[in-house]
């Protein structure tokens, strides 16, 4: 009798090239890439990283233009050598990013690859080249080249549907790993002085000056509050001067950039996330992290933020550039500690249900698989 020899099935994973900054860079797109490569998606697909952009690099003034010229050619040979069928390009509708990434998009299409073009915030397409019909036509043509355009927000989806009728559009919201943020119990009401926190770039369009001006108003009303400002950025020095001029030096703590355990501790000690941004946000990771930890957001209706939270249920919305309105919203939370606790619990539940990495990996698995079926 012939002896039976078991056969070993070799499973070949589909290959996908994911373009974005270095894994060690500090940016929202970097966080997104690290999540993808650290998720179950990387077990289902062979993910290859191709670095684009200056984030995470140390370049001399002459190296940057050389990279801009030669990197698309390097990408061309990268695709030929490693053969990914799918290219996942992470970009944004900002001038520098759009023109840089257009070259990679053209290379991918030239070689017949399926392309996922993910837009991480920036302008809406109708507003990108205002009053410039030729350039708007170029934008419409180029955004029609990918097999799928992935967006962060419902408002973006509505705008892209008007701009690109017939193009495949998917909304895939950002996500977080919330486990380290769940240590604080949210059953009781908060006692003592309200603890405010901001985390992000120290840039004027994030509403940082309105945040400290609102604090000055609240302290003038006799409230006992403190604000932690975490992060770094171009307007940090000017903000410190403004804090000193308002007499808030003892009430505002500048902690600098925080990461990992220090960032988790910041969120778990905060009662309110003060984020009166008027920047063109996508979906800030800080919002999701704050809500998971139980820090109630006071923020603006920008980007995908209205998709995540409802006013009065998960936090409070304010108008941009309105320090007085921001102060009133914080005062309402200070006066209604039971309502603050309810919002904290509702915010955590919202994030755990809809904004975890498990959902993110399932969304991209669905998109990749649909393109894999139509490749070749």
MOJOPE-V114230 format. One record per pair of residues at least 6 apart in sequence whose ideal C-beta (glycine too) atoms are under 6 Angstrom apart, sorted by the first residue. I is the first residue (numbers start at 1). J is the second residue. D is the distance in Angstrom with one decimal. If there is no record, write none. Layout:
BEGIN
i j d
I J D
I J D
END
This chain:
BEGIN
i j d
13 45 5.6
13 46 4.3
14 45 5.2
14 372 5.2
15 46 4.6
15 84 4.1
16 45 5.0
16 47 5.5
16 84 5.5
16 86 4.2
16 88 5.8
17 48 4.8
17 50 5.5
17 84 4.1
17 87 4.9
18 47 5.4
18 49 5.7
18 88 4.6
19 50 5.0
19 52 5.2
19 89 4.9
19 104 5.9
20 29 5.1
20 33 4.7
20 90 4.2
21 27 5.9
21 29 5.8
21 30 5.2
21 53 5.0
21 55 3.8
21 56 5.2
22 51 5.5
22 56 2.6
23 34 5.9
24 56 5.2
25 55 3.7
25 56 3.4
27 55 5.5
28 285 6.0
29 90 5.2
29 120 5.4
31 285 5.7
35 357 5.3
37 47 5.7
39 357 5.4
39 361 4.2
40 361 5.2
41 361 4.3
41 364 5.7
41 365 5.9
44 365 5.9
45 368 6.0
48 82 5.9
48 84 5.9
50 75 6.0
50 78 5.7
72 103 4.1
72 107 5.4
75 104 5.6
75 107 5.4
76 107 5.1
79 111 5.2
85 375 4.9
86 114 4.8
86 368 5.8
86 371 5.5
87 108 4.2
87 113 4.7
87 115 5.0
88 116 4.5
89 101 5.9
89 104 5.9
89 117 5.2
90 118 5.0
91 97 5.1
91 101 4.1
92 120 4.7
92 121 5.4
92 122 4.0
93 122 3.3
93 123 4.7
93 128 5.5
94 122 4.5
102 142 5.7
105 145 5.9
108 115 5.0
109 145 5.4
114 147 4.9
114 371 4.2
114 375 5.3
115 146 4.2
115 147 5.5
116 148 5.1
116 150 6.0
117 146 3.7
117 149 5.1
118 150 4.1
119 151 5.5
120 282 5.0
121 280 5.8
121 281 5.9
121 282 3.1
122 280 5.9
124 159 4.3
125 163 4.2
126 163 5.9
128 139 5.8
129 135 3.9
129 136 4.7
143 164 5.7
144 167 5.8
147 371 5.5
148 168 4.7
148 170 5.8
148 367 5.8
149 167 6.0
149 169 5.3
150 170 5.0
150 172 5.1
151 157 5.5
151 171 5.3
152 282 4.3
152 283 4.7
152 304 4.8
153 303 5.3
153 304 3.4
153 307 5.6
154 307 5.3
157 169 5.9
157 171 5.3
160 169 5.4
170 367 6.0
172 363 4.5
173 283 5.6
174 283 4.3
175 355 5.0
175 356 5.5
175 357 5.0
175 359 6.0
175 360 3.9
176 288 4.7
176 289 5.8
177 357 5.4
178 292 4.0
180 264 4.6
181 264 5.9
181 267 5.8
181 292 4.3
181 293 4.1
184 268 4.8
184 294 5.6
186 294 4.8
186 344 4.9
186 345 4.9
189 337 4.4
189 338 5.4
189 341 4.8
190 271 5.4
190 337 5.3
190 340 5.9
193 224 4.2
193 225 6.0
194 225 5.4
194 271 5.1
194 334 4.9
195 270 5.3
195 271 4.6
196 227 4.3
196 272 5.0
196 274 5.1
197 228 4.7
197 266 5.9
197 270 3.7
197 273 5.9
198 211 5.7
198 229 5.1
198 274 5.1
199 230 4.4
199 231 5.8
199 286 4.8
200 206 5.3
200 231 5.1
200 286 5.6
201 231 5.7
201 233 3.9
202 208 5.9
202 231 5.4
202 232 5.8
202 233 3.6
202 235 5.4
202 236 3.9
202 239 5.8
203 233 4.7
203 234 5.9
203 235 5.4
204 235 5.0
205 278 5.6
205 279 4.2
206 277 4.8
206 279 5.7
207 276 3.2
207 277 5.0
208 239 5.5
210 276 4.9
210 323 4.3
210 326 5.7
211 274 4.9
212 243 5.4
213 323 3.8
214 323 4.8
214 326 4.0
214 327 4.0
215 227 5.2
216 246 4.7
217 327 4.0
218 225 5.5
218 327 5.3
226 251 5.5
227 252 5.0
228 253 4.8
228 255 5.7
229 254 5.2
230 255 4.7
230 258 4.8
230 266 5.7
231 257 5.8
232 257 5.1
243 252 4.9
258 266 5.6
267 289 5.6
267 290 5.7
267 293 3.6
267 295 5.6
268 293 5.1
270 295 4.1
272 296 5.3
272 298 6.0
273 290 3.7
273 295 4.5
273 297 4.5
274 298 5.6
275 297 6.0
275 299 4.2
276 300 5.8
276 318 5.9
276 326 5.2
277 300 5.7
277 302 5.7
278 320 3.7
281 302 4.8
281 303 3.7
282 303 5.3
283 304 3.8
287 297 5.9
288 351 5.4
288 355 5.1
290 297 5.7
291 347 3.6
291 351 4.8
292 348 5.7
292 351 4.5
294 344 4.0
294 348 5.8
296 315 5.0
296 340 5.8
296 343 4.6
296 344 5.5
297 315 3.9
298 316 4.7
298 329 4.9
298 330 6.0
299 305 5.8
300 320 4.9
301 317 5.6
309 315 5.1
311 317 4.5
313 346 5.5
314 343 5.7
314 346 5.3
314 347 4.3
314 350 5.8
315 343 5.9
316 329 4.3
318 325 4.8
318 326 5.0
318 329 5.1
319 325 5.4
333 340 4.9
END
